[in-house]
Amino acid sequence: MGCCGGRCTLIFLCTFQLMVALERQVFDFLGYQWAPILANFFHIIIVILGLFGTIQYRPRYIVVYAVWTALWVAWNVFIICFYLDVGGLSKESDLLTFNISAHHSWWSEHGPGCVRKEMPAASVRGPDSQAYISVMGCLLEYQYIEVLHSAFQILVALLGFVYACYVVSAFTEEEDSFDFIGGFDPFPLYHVNEKPSHVLLKPTYLST
């Protein structure tokens, strides 16, 4: 079909986007980031829906995927602003954990080159006391790792949005052209009038 190139590219993008989303979901689970966990879950569902729609030639599913990719871009822009402390946001807040816990990004303690040390609290330690965790030697601060994650998600989502629009347009054009030649018309454009030909036979009288 005419849109095979765009369709195959969209299938590849959806598959790759699914793998990247699963990778991000794992690290958000490790950091107990509940808001990103929910967003990633819906993202995975919609990407699977878009992949199914692309394989099965379902333009409506691809439209849903395209709309979601626009929302996904907006969400990742918010994540970037959150970790860069833009617009009154603060990466030290518990916004992404719904203020349920004081957990932060998993990369804050396990980034590349980070050395994690637990130091006892200065006060008397009780059963509910927590040790002070010191992290040193990180080659890249955790907020920049999260920003790079989100920027990569935006790039893939924008590519998916462009190809989704292209594939939907190609599907629509093919359906319209198929309708034009009578593909979905129960009555063809050209009717063959098949009328029985009546031959008038006059009786012949044989004279003897």
C-alpha positions in Angstrom: 0.0 0.0 0.0 1.0 3.6 -0.5 1.7 4.4 3.2 3.7 1.3 3.9 6.8 3.4 4.6 5.1 5.6 7.1 3.2 2.8 8.6 6.2 0.6 9.2 8.1 3.6 10.7 5.2 4.2 13.1 5.2 0.6 14.1 8.9 0.8 14.8 8.4 4.1 16.8 5.6 2.7 18.9 7.7 -0.4 19.7 10.7 1.7 20.6 8.6 4.1 22.6 7.1 1.2 24.5 10.5 -0.1 25.4 11.7 3.3 26.6 8.5 3.8 28.6 9.0 0.4 30.4 12.6 1.4 31.2 11.5 4.7 32.7 8.7 2.9 34.6 11.3 0.7 36.3 13.4 3.6 37.6 10.3 5.5 38.7 9.2 2.5 40.7 12.6 2.3 42.3 12.3 5.9 43.4 8.6 5.6 44.5 7.6 8.5 42.1 3.9 7.9 42.1 2.8 10.6 39.7 5.3 9.5 37.0 4.3 5.9 37.6 0.7 6.6 36.8 1.6 8.7 33.8 3.9 6.0 32.5 1.1 3.4 33.0 -1.4 5.4 30.9 1.4 6.1 28.3 2.2 2.4 27.9 -1.5 1.6 27.4 -2.0 4.3 24.8 1.2 3.3 22.9 0.0 -0.3 22.8 -3.3 1.0 21.5 -1.6 3.0 18.8 0.6 0.0 17.8 -2.5 -2.1 17.5 -4.3 0.5 15.4 -1.3 0.8 13.1 -1.0 -2.9 12.5 -4.7 -3.5 12.1 -5.4 -0.3 10.0 -7.6 1.4 12.7 -7.2 5.2 12.2 -9.3 6.0 15.2 -6.9 4.3 17.5 -4.0 6.1 15.9 -5.8 9.4 16.4 -6.1 8.6 20.1 -2.4 7.9 20.1 -1.6 11.2 18.4 -3.7 13.2 20.9 -2.0 11.4 23.8 1.5 12.1 22.4 0.7 15.8 22.5 -0.3 15.4 26.2 2.8 13.3 26.8 5.0 16.1 25.5 3.3 18.5 27.8 3.8 16.2 30.8 7.5 15.8 30.0 7.9 19.6 29.7 6.5 19.8 33.2 9.0 17.2 34.5 11.8 19.2 33.0 10.6 22.4 34.6 10.2 20.5 37.9 13.8 19.3 38.0 15.2 22.6 36.8 13.2 24.6 39.4 11.4 26.6 36.8 8.3 28.6 37.5 8.2 28.2 41.3 8.6 24.4 41.1 11.2 22.7 43.3 12.9 19.3 42.8 13.2 19.1 46.6 9.4 19.0 47.0 7.3 15.8 47.4 5.0 16.8 44.5 5.8 13.7 42.4 5.1 11.4 45.3 1.7 13.1 46.1 3.2 14.2 49.4 2.9 10.7 50.7 6.6 10.1 51.2 9.9 12.0 51.1 11.4 9.8 48.3 13.2 11.4 45.4 14.5 10.3 42.1 16.3 6.9 42.2 19.2 8.6 40.3 19.8 11.0 43.2 21.7 8.2 45.0 22.5 5.8 42.2 23.7 8.0 39.4 26.9 7.4 37.5 29.9 7.7 39.7 27.9 8.3 42.9 29.2 7.0 46.2 26.5 6.5 48.8 27.3 6.6 52.5 25.0 6.2 55.4 25.9 8.4 58.4 24.1 8.0 61.8 21.9 10.8 63.0 23.4 13.1 65.5 20.5 12.6 67.9 19.8 9.5 69.9 18.7 6.8 67.6 15.3 5.2 68.1 13.4 2.6 66.3 11.9 5.2 63.9 15.1 7.2 63.4 16.7 7.4 59.9 20.3 7.5 59.0 21.6 10.5 57.1 22.6 9.5 53.5 25.5 11.3 51.9 26.0 11.1 48.2 29.3 12.2 46.7 31.3 12.0 43.5 28.4 11.9 41.0 29.6 12.5 37.4 26.1 13.9 36.5 23.6 15.3 38.9 20.3 13.4 39.1 18.2 16.3 37.9 20.0 16.4 34.6 19.6 12.7 34.2 15.8 13.1 34.6 15.9 16.1 32.2 17.7 14.0 29.6 15.1 11.2 30.1 12.2 13.6 29.5 13.9 15.4 26.6 14.4 12.0 24.9 10.8 11.1 25.6 9.7 14.4 23.9 11.8 13.7 20.9 10.4 10.2 20.3 6.8 11.5 21.0 7.1 14.3 18.5 8.3 11.8 15.8 5.4 9.5 16.7 2.9 12.4 16.5 4.2 13.4 13.0 4.1 9.8 11.6 0.7 9.1 13.3 -0.8 12.2 11.5 0.8 11.0 8.2 -0.5 7.5 8.5 -4.0 8.6 9.5 -4.0 11.0 6.5 -2.9 8.1 4.2 -5.5 5.7 5.5 -8.2 8.4 5.0 -7.2 9.1 1.4 -7.2 5.4 0.6 -10.6 4.9 2.1 -12.0 7.9 0.1 -10.5 6.6 -3.1 -11.9 3.2 -2.5 -15.3 4.7 -1.9 -15.0 6.7 -5.1 -14.5 3.6 -7.3 -17.5 1.9 -5.6 -15.6 -0.3 -3.2 -18.0 0.2 -0.3 -21.1 1.0 -2.4 -23.5 -2.0 -2.4 -24.7 -0.8 -5.8 -21.9 -0.5 -8.4 -21.6 2.7 -10.5 -22.3 1.0 -13.7 -25.3 -1.3 -13.9 -25.7 -3.8 -16.6 -29.3 -4.0 -17.6 -29.9 -7.7 -17.9 -33.3 -7.9 -19.4 -34.5 -11.1 -20.9 -34.9 -10.8 -24.6 -38.3 -11.9 -25.7 -38.4 -13.4 -29.1 -41.8 -13.0 -30.7 -42.5 -16.2 -32.4 -45.4 -16.1 -34.8 -47.1 -19.3 -35.4 -46.6 -20.5 -39.0 -49.3 -22.4 -40.6 -48.3 -25.1 -42.9 -50.7 -25.4 -45.8 -51.1 -28.8 -47.0 
